[in-house]
Amino acid sequence: MRVHEAGALHAEGYGGPPLYLPYPRDVMQLLPMLWSSSVSRDDEGRLTVGGVDVVTLAQRHGTAAYVLDEDDFRARARAFRDGFGSAFERLGGADVYYAGKAFLCTAVARWVMEEGLALDVCTGGELAVARRVGFPPERLAFHGNNKSEDELRTALEHGVGKIVLDSFHEIDRVVALATELGVRAAVMIRVTVGVEAHTHEFIATGHEDQKFGFSLAGGAAFEAARRLLEHPDAVELRGLHSHIGSQIFDTGGFEASVRRLVGLQARIQDELGVALPELGLGGGYGIAYTSQHTPLPADVLADAMADIVEREVKVLHDGDTARAPRVSVEPGRAIAGPSTFTLYEVGTVKRVELGDGHARTYVSVDGGMSDNARPALYEADYSCTLAGRHSTAEPVLARVVGRHCESGDVVVLDEYLPADLAPGDLIAVPGTGAYCRSLSSQYNHTPRPPVVAVRGGESRVIVRRETIDDLLALDVADA
């Protein structure tokens, strides 16, 4: 961030574009890496997705709206399923769990089930979605650092395939509940491996000083295994799990994580006499929000991860890959994120003079931090484009902002848009399929947008738009 002792307005380069954003030769050009596979422009310059143009979508469903390319979502799910299945075939095999926290509704849970993936849930609400569509319980994993007793009871009664344990208190709860219910809980231990992922501190989860998991360095992870193995009738310890962070673009952090996890598995076998058959490596694979991001394809990621696991297993087990554990991974953002864009209508366009020859164009849309909290939460960058028509106007550097009463209500910090942009125009922001709806709010009593799935020239609502009546429904009028 540029700084100056007299304030940001005096900093060198203030008001200019970021380094990754060059002046465009064609302001209407789409970067394929940012969009779902079916997005293009028609002869009138209108954005189309799944064979439907955005003007039609806006007329049918209104704005703001999340627009989800169903075929793209399914294709990304299959790419991870097939890529990891193939890469780990020579080892112990692999399971791909879609991380429901990225975005989950009954339609998405059904797609994940139909495409042969497993599902990672982390609350009773997410588990309820899975149950509603009849998701096979053996293909569910239940995460979370503070699962309630009711949530754990429901998971055990439902026969959830794996519960990922996060604390000694949770071990006690699961042992007690499994004993009471007369079931044997399949569990994994979440291990804090001490790996610093190269990402924002709020989404880095592998370092020691944070809320998730049992510390490896402090010995808590080994002690957790020892305690669980004291209760063989109540729990079956399946393996170890870690998650080092989100929006990660290389596999270096996973290399260190795998080395430490495999080492702990070997210690558990040597000292406690139990071989653990599974290893959870988490997810966090990044996507492109702007041209500065370079995500790896699913098959490339899978091959790199398999090479890491094979190498570390060989080192610890004298070249014996027959002792390789079955691996699980949890892509969420990488499947859901690029499959969706948010469609907004422009309400105002304002040129703000900043002094010293600087000015900024502010474009206000009919959404904002209530439907995309990520820029406000951790300075996430986004791109956008004029979506409803063609323009030959010169590009101007703009900031797209929301309608909420916060100066930090920014949707896109910096983007070139046509100088003739006007109220009523449509703008599309790509890469909003992950965490945007999941993190959405009703701030300023703003109803949340719908999720509209598009496929084969047809659109349908899979999560309806909230209404004012919805907002008022929870109020106790006579309280």
Secondary structure, DSSP 8 states (H G I E B T S, - for coil): ----TT-GGGSTTTTS--TT----S-TT---GGGS-TT-EE-TTS-EEETTEEHHHHHHHH-SSEEEEEHHHHHHHHHHHHHHHHHHTTTTT-EEEEEETTTS--HHHHHHHHHTT-EEEE-SHHHHHHHHHTT--GGGEEE--SS--HHHHHHHHHHT-SEEEE-SHHHHHHHHHHHHHHT--EEEEEEEE-----SS-GGG--SSSSSSSSEETTTTHHHHHHHHHTT-TTTEEEEEEE----SSB-SSHHHHHHHHHHHHHHHHHHHHH-----EEEEEE-B---SSTT-----HHHHHHHHHHHHHHHHHHHTTT-GGG--EEEEE-SHHHHGGGEEEEEEEEEEEEEEEETTEEEEEEEES--TTT--HHHHH------EE-SS---S-EEEEEEE-SSS-TT-EEEEEEEEETT--TT-EEEEES-SSSTTTT---GGG-----EEEEETTEEEEEE----HHHHHHT--TT-
